[in-house]
Amino acid sequence: MKRQTVRTDVAIVGAGFVGLSAAHELSKAGIDLALLEARGRVGGRVESQWNGLGERIDSGGQFLCEDMPELMALVRARGKTLVETYAKGEFVAQPLTGAKQVERIYHASMSIRDRMNAIAPGDPAIAGLTVAAWLDRQNDPGEAKAAFRSMIEGLWCQAVEKLPLWHLIDNDRRITNEVSELQYFVRETMQSLADDL
């Protein structure tokens, strides 16, 4: 790979939505910038792929709701199609599990989440601790821990081994959605929004 020196006023590292949004705003303000991305695509945790029917579908982060005004503004400004998510129904678990057992596991996993959120994010005892390391120390049943892990990895699109515990606690406390973060999905995919930016 050829090395190259670029002189700029601002260097933005990472072309996820934060990096793309920063680049967009700085560019509108006429500021010279360089946007750096290690991957061969933009979008960060937002990703898409083509399914067997030839449709582009989200396969990464895709949460979108009215409680995310900045993201909703980007979606609307780019003329993307919002599709309301059907979110009512029964719990479905793999492997197939009875409804009462699924509900019990769900409540046990939420108990883990409540216990986690009782910890102060700045507590020195959790400095450097990942969610996975903290979860391993908990005395909950394996199925409750597995459900908690699945929930966090699904919400964050990231392995709990890489997620700092303090960061999850801090975000979990600040995010107080009035509606489900799965209120909408973008028909054209969230990846298409990242591509547009």
Summary of the structure (lengths in Angstrom):
residues: 197
radius of gyration: 19.6
end to end distance: 26.4
largest distance: 61.4
contacts: 497
relative contact order: 0.19
helix: 41%
strand: 11%
